[in-house]
Amino acid sequence: MRRWQSRGRAPGGGGVAGAAPPHRGRPRFSVTSLPALVLALGLALVSLALSGAGCAAGRAQGEGEAGAVPVAVADATSGDIQVRALVPGQVAPRSEVTVCARVGGRVAEAAVSLGARVEAGQLLVRLESQDMEAQVRQAQAALDAARANLARLQKGARPQEREQAQAQVAQAEAAYQDALANFSRVERLWADGAVSQQQYEASRLQLRTAEAALTAAREQLSLIQEGSGAEVLAAAAAQVRQAQAALELAQSQLAQTRVVAPSAGLVAACNVEAGELVSPGLPLLTLVDIDRVVIEVGLAQDLVNLVSPGQELEVLVPAAGEAATTARVTAVAPAADARTRTFLAQLEADNPGHRLKPGMFCQVLVVQAEHHGVLLVPQEALVESEGRTLVFVAEDGVARERRVEVGLRDGARAEVLSGLKPGERVVVAGQHYLHDGARIRVTGP
C-alpha cells in the first residue's frame, strides 16, 4: 500500500537533499472518519428543528394569554336588600332646665362648676340671707301678737273690767240726771224770758252729750257682760291668718336664698360667681340630662309616612364614632314646619358614656323599601350601555353578555329581577373592556 509521508528535516538540522518543503496547518484525514462526521451533522439538524418547533409553540401560548382580559368575578347570591334615606338631624338633651334666681341679693357661694354632675335638691347657689332672717323674726312676732289678741277675746273680759264698766255706767247716769234737771230749769226760765237763747242752747247740748255718754257706757257694759261678738272674733281670727301668711312668705323668701337643683343632671352653663349681685328672674345655671338623648330630624313629605312612634331606626353620629346607634321614635309632628316644610320627628337613644353630646350632627337612616330573599349582585357588576343594563358572566374563560332587569339598589348591591341565575359568576372588575365572547383571565375571586 502506498502511504503519504511527510518529509522533514532529520534531527540535528540536516535535511534530505532534493526533498520538497512541508505543508504547515493542513489536517490529515482518513477515509474511515467520514461516516461519523455525517452522523454528527444529521443530529445537529434534528436538534435545531426541534428547538424551532418548541419556540413556535411557546410564542403561540403567550400570544393567547396576552389576548385575554384580566378580570375579577363575584357570585350572584340570594339575600335581603334595603333602600334607606339619610336624613340629617342633631342631638339634643332629654331635658334642659334653666335655673333662675327667685329673690334678689348678693351671691355668698357658687357651689358647683361647669360640667359637674348634680342630684335633685343639691345646693347650687347660696345668697346672703341676713335681711330675710330679720323679716322672718318680725313676721313671727306679729303672728304671736295676733294669736294672743284672739285668745283674749275668746276668753272674755276679766272681773275688774266688768266692775269698771259698771262704774262708768253709774257715772254716766248721774251726769245725765244732772244735765236733765239743769235743762228743765233753763227751759222754764227761757220761756219766761229770764235767760238768753244762747244759754238755752248750751243747756240742751249738755243734756244730749250726757245722754250719748250714758248710752255708750251701757253698751260697753253689755259687751263685757255678754262677751265678744261673732264679728269681733272673726276679725281677730282673720288677723291671725294674715300674720301666718306673712310669716310663710318671709320663710319662703329665706328658703329661696338657697338655690337647689330641681332635677339631676350635668351643669351645662354657669353664669354666676361669688360676690355678684343677682336680681329675681336672672338665669344662674343650665342643667341637662344626657343619660338618654333626643334625636331631632326634619322629615320630607315623601318620608314622613314611613316613620311612626315606636319604630326603631339606626342613627349615625360621625363625631361619636363609626358604629350606628339605635334610637326609638317617640313623636312625629302632624303638620309641617312653615319655614322648612319638613315634619319634625323625635327619637330617643341610650347614651352610655355620654358619647353623644347635645348639638352634634347626626344622620337617621329611614327605610324606604325592603325586599327579602332576592337575587343580588355587586353594584359594580352592572354596565349601562345604550339604555340597557348588562352584566358579563364568566363561562369557561369567556365573557358572556347578559341583559338584566334591576330592582332595588342600596349603593353596594343591586337586586336582579331577570336575566341571571343564582350562583353564576359575574365580572366586577374589568367589565368595561369586555364584549360578548371576549376571552378573559380571572385574577380575583
Number of C-alpha atoms within 10 A of each C-alpha: 3 4 5 6 6 11 13 14 14 9 7 6 8 9 12 11 7 6 11 10 10 10 9 6 6 6 7 5 8 7 6 7 9 10 9 9 9 10 10 10 10 10 11 10 10 10 10 10 11 10 10 10 10 11 10 10 11 11 10 12 10 10 11 11 13 11 12 16 19 18 21 19 22 19 18 21 18 17 13 13 21 19 15 16 15 14 17 16 23 18 24 23 19 17 16 17 16 15 19 16 20 17 19 17 19 17 20 18 18 20 14 16 17 14 14 11 15 19 13 11 12 16 17 20 23 20 25 17 18 9 10 18 15 13 18 19 14 14 19 18 14 17 20 13 14 19 18 13 15 19 14 14 15 16 10 15 16 11 11 8 14 17 13 11 21 18 14 19 21 14 14 20 19 14 18 21 14 13 20 18 13 15 21 15 12 21 20 13 14 16 12 9 10 11 14 12 13 9 13 19 14 12 19 17 13 17 21 14 14 20 18 13 17 20 15 15 19 18 13 16 21 15 15 18 17 11 14 17 11 10 9 13 17 12 11 21 17 14 19 21 14 15 21 19 14 19 21 15 15 21 18 14 19 21 17 19 22 21 22 19 21 16 17 16 22 20 22 18 16 18 12 18 17 14 14 13 13 20 13 11 12 16 17 19 22 19 26 23 20 25 18 17 23 25 28 22 21 22 25 15 12 9 16 19 10 13 18 14 13 12 12 17 18 17 23 21 21 13 12 16 11 9 11 16 17 15 21 19 20 16 16 20 14 10 10 16 12 8 6 11 13 19 19 20 22 20 25 21 23 16 15 10 8 13 13 26 17 18 12 15 18 22 21 26 17 21 16 13 14 12 13 10 10 17 23 25 28 21 15 16 24 23 17 11 8 6 6 11 15 19 25 28 25 24 14 10 15 20 24 19 18 16 16 18 14 18 14 18 19 16 12 10 18 22 26 21 15 13 12 20 15 14 12 17 21 28 29 24 17 16 25 14 10 20 13 12 14 17 20 23 18 17 11 12 11
